[in-house]
Amino acid sequence: MALRTLDSLGSLAGKRVIVRVDFNVPLKDGVITDDGRVRAALPTLNHLINQGARVIACSHLGRPDGAPDAKFSLAPVAQRLSELLGKPVAFARDTVGESAQDAVAALEDGDVAVIENLRFNPGETAKDDAQRRAFAEELAQLGDVLVSDGFGVVHRKQASVYDLAEILPSAAGYLIEKEVDVLDRLTENPERPYAVVLGGSKVSDKLGVIAHLLPRADKILVGGGMLFTFLAAQGFPVGKSLLESDQIETVRGYMEAAKERGVELILPVDAVMAESFGPDAAHVVAPADALEETAFGADGLGLDIGPETAKLFADAIRSSRTVFWNGPMGVFEMPAFAEGTRVVAKALTDVEGLSVVGGGDSAAAVRQLGFADSDFGHISTGGGASLEFLEGKKLPGLEVLGWSA
């Protein structure tokens, strides 16, 4: 079945349109440090504004455990959205209470309001179907239709994502439509050569993706903290580096499967070993088969891929026509251990074809390292959702919009 899109809703002039966006942005002392998810919602919001809809944007932010918490308020996001839209944005201090009802009632055609963090209400994330549905019914009173555009939450069966889409006429916004199109291209007939670059801390987080993409990819590159489990599977000591010992046999199985299928599994040939975990820690580069043969010995801690690995990865990426990357190559937040991630990101900008940054920490990394969103073919707004899509899992927030993988 095809995804229902905005066109299926007809004219929305004068209608109250609830837009489930993903404004789960990082905040520091109440200031947004990366507004990428807010900017990603602008095409849909501007389309609705230009149609003369009365827009009610709703989102979660953080994990406030079903109760109001000032540090998770969407107030700074409403302010930033106003700046990006170039027009006033009303802010409701609750989700379905008097403030939200008043804010919606005051909307004129083309106006926008943001209601407070959905997760301030326990019904949003309730496991109990009836409790979740009850909250969705209250939300539904605020609008006439729902536009679902928060891709980062489509893998969650939550009130504003799933139940509300059953209650109101609903369709996907431009962001979800684009995300589904791009990720579908990564699983169905990608242009070749096709390289999958995986990083991040844990192998266990990526097993489903490896299993699903192994028959589809030409090359799989492994970096980040998960690389040490792969090195251990080869019999190499890894010091005190992050290691999932219980996954070693599983990793060996994937290594054998890649060999049997003719998939090029590209593993690190060197790594940056540090004396301790910290931005000023002493560090050296060591070959992958001799990580403990440094001054740090068995106490060494791997915090980035090494320069030879970075070059190896960059060459493999640039020679590919389709590249999906999820997970940084090292502890990019610390400049001393960010070079591997920087080199991989730069290589993706040189791809003559489709380059996709798979959301989450990868998206944060490229922005922190000074790259623009336009440098890549696509930056996904949903780390977990992107991975589950590529694992071939059913995503409730897409299925309720008519999508069937």
N, C-alpha and C positions, 0 to 999 in steps of 0.2 A: 504494500500500500504506500501511496505517496504522502509526503508530509503536507499538511494543510498550511498554506501560506497566507500572507496578508490579503492577497487578492480575493481569497475565498470569503472574506468578511464583508465585501462590498463597501459602500460609502460609510465612513465613520464620522462624518461631520455632525457635530452636536452630541455625539454619543460619549458616555463615560467609559473610557478604555483603561482597564487595569493592565499595566505592563509589568510582568514579573521579570525584573532585570537581575543581574548579578553585580551588586555594588559592594561585594565583600573585599574591600580594598585594605591594604596595610596602612595602619595609623601609628604615628609616633607623637606622643604628647598632644593628641587631638588633631594632628596635621597629617594629611594624606601624603604618603611617600611615593606612591605609584598610582596614578589615576587612569591607567590603561583600561580597566574594566568599565569605568565611567565613559570614557571616550568611545569604547566599543559599542555602547548603547545608543550613541548619537544618531546614526542613520535611521534607526527605527523611530526614535523619539521625534526627530525632525520631520519625518514623513507624516506622523500622526498629527503633529502640531500644524503642519501645512495643510492637512486635510480639514482642520477645524475640530479635531477631537478634543475632549476634555481628559487630559492624561493624568492617571494616578500611578506613579511608579512605586513599586514595592520590592524589598530585598531583605536579605539577612546580612548580618555583619558579625563575624566571630562566632563564639559559642557562649552566649549569655545564660544558658541553662533554663530557659523558659520564664525568666523574670527580668524586669527592667534593670539595666546596668549602664550608668552614664558613659563608661569608657567604650561601650559598643554602640553609642547613639549614631544614627545616620545624619545628624545635623550637619557635620562638616561636609558630608557627601552632597547634601542638598545645596549647600553653598557653592561647592565646586561645580555642580551641575548647572546652577544659575549662571556662573561665569562662562562655562563652555557653550551654553545655549544662547547667551547674550540677552537673557530676559529673566524676570523674577520667577522664582520657584517657591511655592508655599511649602511649609513643613508642618506636618501633623505630629504632635508629641505622643501619640499612641497609634495602635494598629487598626482597631475597629471601634474605638470609643468615641466620645464626644468631639475630641479634637479632630480626628480623622473625618468624621461625618460633617463637621463644620467646614473643614478645608475643601472637601469634595463639593459640598453644596455651593460654595463660593466660586467655583471654577466657571469661567466663561469659555467659549469656544477658543481652542488654541492655547489654553492655559495648562500649567503643569503643577502638580503637587507631589511631594514625596511623603509617604507615611513612615512612621517609626519602624525600627528593626522588627521584622516578622517573628524572630525567635525570642522576642520579649514575651510572646504568648506561647505557652506550652503546647497548644494544639498544633502549631506549625510542624513540629518534628515528632509528634506523638506516634508511638507504635500502635496504639489502639485506634482502629479504623474509625470508630464512632466519634472519638474525641477530635481526631484530625478532620473528619468531615464536618463536624459542628463548627470548627474555626473557619473552614473554607466557606461554609454557608454564610457566616458573618461577613467575611471578606466580599462575597458575591453581592451583598447588599450595596456595596460602594460603587459597583460598575454594571455596565450593560454587556460588555464583552471582555475577553482576556486575550492579550497578546503575550505569549511566552517567549522571552528572549534572554533568559539566564542560562546559558549553556552549561555553566559550571555546576549547576545543580540538577541537571536532567537525569542523573543516575540515582537521584533520591526520590523516594515515594513520600513527598511531603505535601502539606495542605495547599500551598500556593502553587506548587509545581504540578501536582497530579489531580487532586480532588477538585480544585477550582476549575481546572480545564474540562472536567466532566460536567460541572454545574452550568458554566457559562459557555456561549458560543466562543470557540477558541481557535487560535492559529499561531504558527511560529512567526517570530519577527525576523528581520533581515540577518541578525547575527547568528541565530540558530540555523537558519537556512544555509548560510555560508559555511558554518562549522560542519554541518552534516555533508554538504557537497564536497568539501575539501577532504574530510576524513574518509568519506566513501571512496574517493579517488585513491586513497592510500591502501585500501583493501581490495578494490575491484579494478583490475587491469591498470596498475600504475605504470607510468612510462619508465622504461629501464635504461640503464641500471638503477636499481632501487636500493638505497642504503637506509638502514635503521640505526640510529645512534642512541644508545641508552646509557644513562648515568644515574646520579642520585645515590642515596645511601644504601638501600637494601635490594638485594636480588629478589627477595620474596615479593616485593612490590611490583616486579616486572615479569614474573614468571608467566602470567597469562598472556602478556603481550608477546613475549618471546615465542611461546607455543603457537599463538595464532598467526604471527608474521613469519615464522621460520619457513613455512612452505611458500611464502609470497615474496620474500626479500632476496636480493642477490648478495647483500653484504650486511652483517650485523657487527657494529662496533660497540665495545663495552668499556666504559670508563666510570668515573665517580667512585664512591665507596664500595659499590658492588664489585668492582674489578678485583678486589682482594680475595673474594670467594672464588672467582674464576682462576686466579693465580694459585690459590691453595688447592684447587681441583687438579692443577697441573703438578702438584707436589712441591711448590715453592713456599718457603717460610715467609710470613708477612708481618712479623713483629707484632706490635699491638694495634695494627690497623684494623678497621672495622671488618669483622668476619662473621658470616653466618654458617657455622660449622654444620648445622643440620641441613643445609642446602647443597653441600659439596657433591653428594651423589647425584642430586637432581641436575646440577650444573654439568656434571660429567655426561649425563644422559643427553643434554641439549648439545653439548660439544660433539658428541658422537652423531647425533641426528643431523647437525649442520654438515658434518663431513659426508654423511651418506647422501644428503640432498644436493651436495655441491654448493652449499651456501658458504661464502667466505666469512668466517668468524675472525674478526680482527681484534686481538687482545693487546693490552699495553706491553711495550718492551722496556719501559722505564717508568719510574714514579718519583714524586718529590716526597722524601721522608723527613719528618720533623722530630725534634727532640720532645715536643709537647704540643698540646692543642692551644694555640694562641697566635695572634697576629704578629708578634715579634719573636716567635720561636725560631731557634736555629734550625736550618734545614739544608739538605743536600739532595742531589739527584742520584738515584741508584738504579742499576739494571733490574728488570723484573725478576730475574732468577737469583738476585743477590741483595734483596732488600734489607737483610739483617747484617750485611757486611759493610756497615758504615760505623761511624764513631758512636752511634746510638745503639748499635747492636739489636738485640731482641726487644728493646724498649722503644724502637723507632715507630713512628706513626705516619702512615701514608695519607697525605692531604691533597694531592693533585696528581694528574698524569704528568709524566715527564716531557721534556721538549721533543725527544725523538718520537714518542707516541703521538704528541700533538701534530707533528708534521705528517706522520703516517696516517692519522685520522683525516687531516685536512686534505691530503692527496686523494684519499678514498671518497671523501665527500664531493670534492670538486669534479671528480670524474663520473659522478652520478647525475641522473636526470630527475630523480625523485628522492628527496631526503626527509625523513621524519626524525626529529630529535626531541627526546624527553629526558631531562635530568642533567644537572651540571656535572662537569668533569672533576671538580674539586670544591674546596671550601671557598667559593668565589667571593664571599663577603669579606674575606681577608685578602688584601692586595697581593701578598706573597704567594697565595695559592689560587689565584684567579686566572693565571696565564693559559692553562689548558682550556678552560671554558671560553676565554677570549679568542683563542685560535680557532676553536671549533665554530664559534659564532661567526667569525669573519669568513670562514670557509663556506658557511651556508649562504652568506650574502653573495658569493661568487657562483652559486649553482645556476646553470643554464637550464632551468626547468622549474619544478615545484619544490620549494623549501618550506617546511612546516616546523615551527617551534611549538612543542607540545604543552604549553601552558605551565601553570604552577611555578616552581623554582626556576625553570628554564626561562620563562617569560620575564621574571623578576631579574634574572641574571643579565640578559641581553640589554635590558634598559639601564640597569645599574652600571654596566660596562660601557655605556655611551652609544649603543646602537639604537636606531629608530625603528619603529614598527614597519615602516615602508621598506626597510632593508631586506625584509624577508617576504616570501610569498604569502605566508599566513602565520600569525601568532595566535594560537588557540587560547581562549579565555578559561578553559576548563581542564586542569591537570588530571584529576581523577576521572572526570567524565570522558576525556579524550582517551585515556588508557582503557577504560571499560568498553568504549565504542570499538577500539582496535582489538580488544580481546574477543569481540563478537558477542558481548553480553547484551541482554535486553535492557533497555533504559526506559524506566517508567514514564519519565517526562517527555520522551519522544513518542513512545507508543500511544500515549493518550492524545497526541496530535496527529495520529494516523500513520506514523512511520513504522515500517517493518523492514528489518535488515534482510 
